[in-house]
Structures are given as C-alpha cells and as structure tokens.
Amino acid sequence: MSHVAHWKRRSAALSRWLHLYLSMFSFLIVLFFAATGLTLNHADWFTRAVKPTMYKGALDSALLKNADSDASKLAITGYLRRTHGIKSALHDYRVDDSECELSFKGPGYSADVFIDRATGRYQLAETRQGAVAVLNDLHKGRDSGKAWSLVIDVSAVLMTLVSATGLVLIFFLQKHRMAGFMAIGIGALLCVLVYWFLI
C-alpha cells in the first residue's frame, strides 16, 4: 500500500471517528440551539403579556444612610435575595439622595426594586416570563452569566468541528462525493438567493 493510500485511509477513519463522537457528545446542545432557534424566530407564537408581581416591604433605614458603600450594597442585596428568593445576578445598583434602585436580571426573569432611603420602605416588581423565554434568553446568552457564555463558546466550537469533519468525510466517499458537493452548493445558493432577493 502506498503512503498516499495509507494516509487517505487513516484520514478517513479519523474524520469518521471524530464526526461520530463529536456528534454524539454535542447532540443535546445542538438540538437545544436548533429548537430555540425556531422559538426565537417565532417568538410571537410563544410569548404572552406578563404583568409583574408586586411586593412591598421595609429595610432597616440605617442600611440606607451609606447605601453607596460596598457593605450596605451587600447587606441590601442579601436581604432582598433571602426575603424574595431572588437568584439572578444584580444587573444595576443606583443611589441618589432620596432613593435606592436595584435591578436583578436572569434568563426570562427580572426584578426591579425601589427603596425610599428615608423610611426604608420598598416596592419590588418581579417578572417571570415563562419557560420559553428562559430558553430563548439562554440561546442568546442574555443575562445568563459567564459560565453559560462559556457553554455557548464550546457549543459553537463543537458545531464547527462536526460540520468540518462531515465536510472532510465527503471527500472520501467516492460514490456520494458529487451528490454531496451538489447538495452543499444548492444549499449555499438558496441562502444567497434568499438574502439577495428577499431581504
């Protein structure tokens, strides 16, 4: 067997192995991004008007005298998290002479708090937009944190590798090579035509 033939066999076997196991490893995450791509593209099918749930309470006004300090910020956010079961990240924290405002955001979730610094009384408006909104925000990586951002990056790399190894495999399938390249070309051409004439 020549070196070229040996190299081709090894390359084909490696590409097949990588394509198979990368596909299996990334199956659920690819399915997730495919399904949520549909729900994002047709968000009006799944979204509904959601009214925020209102809560009232009172904080120790002593915490609000130095509300812009790190210690007070930590104490105020900790109290609100414990009292109202908030798990999402603190998105915004503002303090002025009369009021303290906090905003918590997560996938499909928001909580906005307005605190009167003189009395410690506050109002909290919490909005939960439902499971589909959570999935859509995860797809976009919105308000989902650094860990999920890493998941998206890893998923993108995996999908790229699955596509690349599939493309490499077609070079070694002589009976299906021409049909495979024709299918790739037709798919690419359709995308270009839709973009050029319909967008």
C-alpha positions as CSV (number, residue, x, y, z in Angstrom):
1,M,0.0,0.0,0.0
2,S,1.4,3.4,-1.0
3,H,1.9,6.2,1.5
4,V,-0.8,8.2,-0.1
5,A,-3.4,5.4,0.1
6,H,-2.4,4.8,3.7
7,W,-2.7,8.5,4.6
8,K,-6.2,8.6,2.9
9,R,-7.4,5.6,4.9
10,R,-6.1,7.0,8.2
11,S,-7.6,10.4,7.5
12,A,-10.9,8.9,6.5
13,A,-11.0,6.8,9.7
14,L,-10.0,9.7,11.9
15,S,-12.6,12.0,10.3
16,R,-15.3,9.4,10.7
17,W,-14.4,8.8,14.3
18,L,-14.3,12.5,15.2
19,H,-17.6,13.2,13.3
20,L,-19.4,10.3,15.1
21,Y,-18.3,11.0,18.6
22,L,-18.4,14.8,18.4
23,S,-21.9,14.5,17.0
24,M,-23.0,12.2,19.9
25,F,-21.2,14.4,22.5
26,S,-22.8,17.6,21.3
27,F,-26.2,16.1,20.3
28,L,-28.3,17.7,23.1
29,I,-26.7,21.1,22.9
30,V,-27.1,21.1,19.1
31,L,-30.7,20.1,19.5
32,F,-31.2,22.8,22.1
33,F,-29.9,25.6,19.8
34,A,-31.8,24.2,16.8
35,A,-35.1,24.1,18.7
36,T,-34.6,27.5,20.4
37,G,-33.7,29.0,17.0
38,L,-37.3,28.2,16.0
39,T,-38.8,29.6,19.2
40,L,-36.7,32.8,18.7
41,N,-37.7,33.2,15.1
42,H,-41.4,32.9,16.1
43,A,-41.4,34.5,19.5
44,D,-44.9,35.8,19.0
45,W,-46.2,32.2,18.9
46,F,-45.0,31.6,22.5
47,T,-44.9,35.0,24.2
48,R,-47.8,36.4,26.3
49,A,-48.3,39.6,28.2
50,V,-46.9,39.1,31.7
51,K,-47.8,41.5,34.4
52,P,-45.2,41.9,37.1
53,T,-45.9,40.7,40.6
54,M,-45.7,43.5,43.1
55,Y,-44.2,43.1,46.6
56,K,-43.8,45.6,49.4
57,G,-41.5,45.6,52.4
58,A,-39.2,47.6,54.6
59,L,-35.5,47.6,55.2
60,D,-33.6,48.9,58.2
61,S,-33.2,52.6,57.3
62,A,-29.7,52.5,58.9
63,L,-28.5,50.4,56.0
64,L,-29.6,53.2,53.6
65,K,-27.6,56.0,55.2
66,N,-24.5,54.8,53.4
67,A,-26.3,52.9,50.7
68,D,-23.5,53.5,48.2
69,S,-20.9,51.7,50.3
70,D,-19.9,48.2,49.4
71,A,-21.0,46.8,52.8
72,S,-24.5,48.4,52.6
73,K,-24.9,47.2,49.0
74,L,-24.0,43.7,50.0
75,A,-26.4,43.8,53.0
76,I,-29.3,45.2,51.0
77,T,-29.0,42.8,48.1
78,G,-28.6,39.9,50.5
79,Y,-31.7,40.8,52.4
80,L,-33.7,41.1,49.2
81,R,-32.4,37.8,47.9
82,R,-33.3,36.0,51.2
83,T,-36.7,37.6,51.5
84,H,-37.9,37.2,47.9
85,G,-35.9,34.2,46.7
86,I,-34.0,36.1,44.1
87,K,-31.2,34.0,42.5
88,S,-30.5,36.2,39.4
89,A,-27.5,38.4,39.1
90,L,-27.5,42.1,40.2
91,H,-27.7,44.0,37.0
92,D,-27.8,47.6,38.2
93,Y,-27.5,49.4,41.5
94,R,-28.2,53.2,41.8
95,V,-28.3,55.5,44.7
96,D,-29.4,59.1,44.9
97,D,-30.3,61.5,47.7
98,S,-33.8,60.1,48.2
99,E,-33.9,56.6,46.6
100,C,-32.0,53.4,46.0
101,E,-32.8,51.4,42.9
102,L,-31.7,47.8,42.2
103,S,-32.3,45.6,39.2
104,F,-31.8,41.9,39.1
105,K,-31.9,40.1,35.7
106,G,-31.7,36.5,34.6
107,P,-32.9,34.4,31.7
108,G,-36.7,35.1,31.4
109,Y,-36.6,37.0,34.7
110,S,-36.3,40.5,36.1
111,A,-36.8,42.1,39.5
112,D,-36.8,45.9,40.0
113,V,-36.6,47.4,43.4
114,F,-37.2,51.0,44.5
115,I,-36.3,51.8,48.1
116,D,-37.1,55.0,49.9
117,R,-33.9,55.9,51.8
118,A,-35.7,58.0,54.5
119,T,-38.1,55.2,55.6
120,G,-36.6,52.0,54.3
121,R,-39.8,51.1,52.6
122,Y,-39.5,49.5,49.2
123,Q,-41.5,48.1,46.2
124,L,-40.4,45.2,44.2
125,A,-41.7,44.4,40.8
126,E,-40.9,40.8,39.7
127,T,-41.5,39.5,36.2
128,R,-41.3,35.8,35.3
129,Q,-41.8,35.4,31.5
130,G,-42.1,31.6,31.4
131,A,-40.0,28.6,30.2
132,V,-39.8,29.5,26.5
133,A,-38.5,33.0,27.4
134,V,-35.9,31.3,29.6
135,L,-34.8,29.1,26.8
136,N,-34.7,32.0,24.3
137,D,-32.5,34.0,26.6
138,L,-30.2,31.1,27.1
139,H,-29.9,30.8,23.3
140,K,-28.9,34.4,23.1
141,G,-26.7,34.3,26.2
142,R,-28.7,37.2,27.6
143,D,-28.4,37.8,31.4
144,S,-27.0,34.2,31.8
145,G,-23.6,34.8,33.2
146,K,-20.0,33.9,32.3
147,A,-20.4,30.1,32.8
148,W,-23.2,29.9,30.2
149,S,-21.3,32.2,27.9
150,L,-18.5,29.6,28.0
151,V,-21.1,26.8,27.2
152,I,-22.1,28.8,24.1
153,D,-18.5,29.2,23.0
154,V,-17.8,25.5,23.5
155,S,-21.0,24.6,21.6
156,A,-20.0,26.8,18.7
157,V,-16.6,25.1,18.5
158,L,-18.2,21.7,18.6
159,M,-20.8,22.5,15.9
160,T,-17.9,23.9,13.7
161,L,-15.9,20.7,14.2
162,V,-18.9,18.5,13.5
163,S,-19.5,20.4,10.3
164,A,-15.9,20.4,9.3
165,T,-15.4,16.7,9.9
166,G,-18.6,16.0,7.9
167,L,-17.2,18.0,5.0
168,V,-13.9,16.2,5.2
169,L,-15.7,12.8,5.2
170,I,-17.4,13.6,1.9
171,F,-14.0,13.7,0.2
172,F,-13.5,10.0,0.9
173,L,-16.9,8.8,-0.2
174,Q,-16.4,8.5,-4.0
175,K,-19.9,7.2,-4.7
176,H,-21.6,10.1,-2.9
177,R,-18.9,12.8,-3.3
178,M,-20.5,14.6,-6.3
179,A,-24.0,14.4,-4.9
180,G,-22.7,15.7,-1.5
181,F,-21.0,18.7,-3.1
182,M,-24.1,19.4,-5.2
183,A,-26.2,19.5,-2.1
184,I,-23.8,21.8,-0.3
185,G,-23.7,24.1,-3.4
186,I,-27.5,24.2,-3.7
187,G,-28.0,24.9,0.0
188,A,-25.4,27.8,-0.2
189,L,-27.0,29.1,-3.4
190,L,-30.5,29.1,-1.9
191,C,-29.3,31.1,1.1
192,V,-27.6,33.6,-1.1
193,L,-30.7,34.0,-3.3
194,V,-33.0,34.5,-0.3
195,Y,-30.6,37.1,1.1
196,W,-30.2,38.9,-2.3
197,F,-33.8,39.0,-3.5
198,L,-36.0,38.7,-0.4
199,I,-34.1,40.6,2.4
